[in-house]
Amino acid sequence: MFRRHEPVPFTPPAEADTFRSNVTPPPRPRPSAGQLAGRWLLGLTIVAGIVGSLIIATPALSTPSSSTPVQQSQASQGHAPGR
């Protein structure tokens, strides 16, 4: 039996993904001055937080210098207390 190819009034889902419309969407509205200032303030706050955390953490990450003498307890030297 032969099937007749008739036009289908809808588009199958596989072909619907590739369909491109020739209608352009409206342009995006420009952000207001307050929105721009808020974005800049948020960005600066994030950058300042990262820089501040690096500045605060730098002393903790640095190795002790060799010029300071290392103190050892008497117990580590093998001396008994009180003798």
C-alpha positions in Angstrom: 0.0 0.0 0.0 1.1 3.5 -0.8 0.8 6.3 1.7 -0.2 9.7 0.5 1.9 12.6 1.6 -0.4 15.3 2.8 0.7 18.5 4.4 0.7 18.3 8.2 -0.8 21.3 9.9 1.8 21.2 12.7 5.5 20.9 12.9 7.0 17.8 14.6 9.0 18.5 17.7 12.3 17.6 16.0 11.8 20.2 13.4 10.5 22.8 15.8 13.9 23.1 17.4 15.6 24.2 14.2 12.9 26.8 13.2 14.2 30.3 13.0 11.8 33.2 13.2 12.2 36.2 11.0 10.7 38.4 13.6 13.3 40.3 15.7 12.6 40.6 19.4 12.4 44.1 20.8 15.6 45.6 22.1 16.5 45.3 25.7 15.7 48.3 27.8 18.8 50.2 28.9 19.6 49.9 32.6 18.9 53.0 34.7 21.6 54.9 36.5 20.7 53.3 39.8 21.0 49.8 38.3 24.4 50.7 36.8 25.6 52.1 40.2 24.3 49.0 42.0 26.2 46.7 39.6 29.4 48.7 40.1 29.0 48.7 43.9 28.4 45.0 44.0 31.5 44.4 41.8 33.7 46.6 43.9 32.4 45.0 47.1 33.3 41.5 45.8 36.8 42.6 44.6 37.4 44.4 47.9 36.4 41.3 49.8 38.8 39.1 47.9 41.7 41.6 48.2 41.0 42.1 51.9 40.9 38.3 52.6 44.2 37.9 50.8 45.8 40.7 52.8 44.6 39.3 56.1 45.6 35.7 55.2 49.1 36.6 53.9 50.7 36.6 57.4 49.2 33.2 58.2 50.4 31.7 54.9 53.9 33.0 55.1 56.6 30.7 56.6 58.5 32.0 59.6 61.8 33.6 58.9 65.1 31.9 59.9 66.3 35.0 61.8 64.0 34.4 64.8 65.3 31.7 67.2 63.2 28.6 67.6 62.4 28.0 71.3 62.3 24.5 72.5 60.8 23.4 75.8 63.0 21.7 78.4 60.9 18.5 78.1 62.0 18.1 74.5 65.6 18.4 75.5 65.4 15.5 77.9 65.6 17.4 81.1 63.3 16.3 84.0 61.5 19.1 85.8 62.8 20.0 89.2 66.2 18.4 88.9 
